[in-house]
Amino acid sequence: LSVLGNHQGAGFANFPSKTAATAFAKQLSDAVSKYGLDGIDFDDEYAEYGNNGTGQPNSSSFVYLVSALRDSMPGKLISLYNIGPAASRLSYGGVNISSKFNYAWNPYYGTWGVPGIALPKSALSPAAIDITATPTSTASSLAKRTVSEGYGVYLTYNLDGSDRHTYISSFTKQLYGSNAVYTP
């Protein structure tokens, strides 16, 4: 489940208290459990903090939230789309939550950018592509670089209902040594 702001000012970097952050972590954990999900992905790009009288980002909120979530979901995934105020607030009160994430992604499609989070290369995606907008040559070269530099994740976005197997093969050939197959 990806958690993303909706332009109304409420986000996961501006909880007014540890209690509020912990309560939201419980809601997320309950949703993961109820629907049999594999975990939570945090994406802090559209909150628009301050709108509708909401607070600005603070240093404690995301640390409290991720800490409580990891405690309640020890075997589930927690990942970070490395963008927005929360992504730059990973430490508070002597606690650094970097190790509580399983993965972190570069959020800028068609680019290479190693997420600034202390995780092993196998858990980082410096490459990011938009399947409908990133040129095939870029998708292929980013995949080749992912392998040659030893990173373990390759972020794709925007897989629509169209037959994209030729495009996808441009990076699966680099990543796995095989072409993608489309079966309608």
C-alpha positions, 0 to 999 in steps of 0.5 A: 500500500503506497501512502501519498498526500492529497494536497490538503496539508495532512501528511506523515511529516506533520503529526502534532504528537507521537500519539497521533503518529502511533495511531496512524501507524496502527491504522496502516498496520491494520490495513496491511493485516486485513487485506493481506498486503506485503507492506507500506510504501511512503511517498511524501510528494503531494501533502502540501503542508500548511494547507487548510491550517495544517502544521509544517513538517517537523523532525519527529513525525516520520521517525515516530511513525516508521518506528511504530510501524516497524514495531507492529509489522516486523516481517512486512515491507516498509519502503521509501519513495525518496522525496519530500520533507519526510525523506529528509527527516530520518533522524530524531532524538537519537533514533535513525530510521534508515535501517527500518526500511526494506527499500528506497527508490529514486523518484525522478523518472528517466534519471539515475540518483542513488537514494540518500539512505543508509541501506545496502545496494541490494535495497536501493533503486537509483534508476527510475523509469516511466514506461510510457514516457522514458525513452527505450534507450534510457530504460536500457542504459539505466538497467545496465548501470543498475547491474554493473554497479551492483544495485538490487532494485529497478523502479518502473512506473505507469504500466498501463493495459497496453502491450509494452513487452518490447519496451519492457524487454529493453530493460529485462534483457539487461536485468535478467538476460531475458525478454518480457513476454506479453500474453493477452 
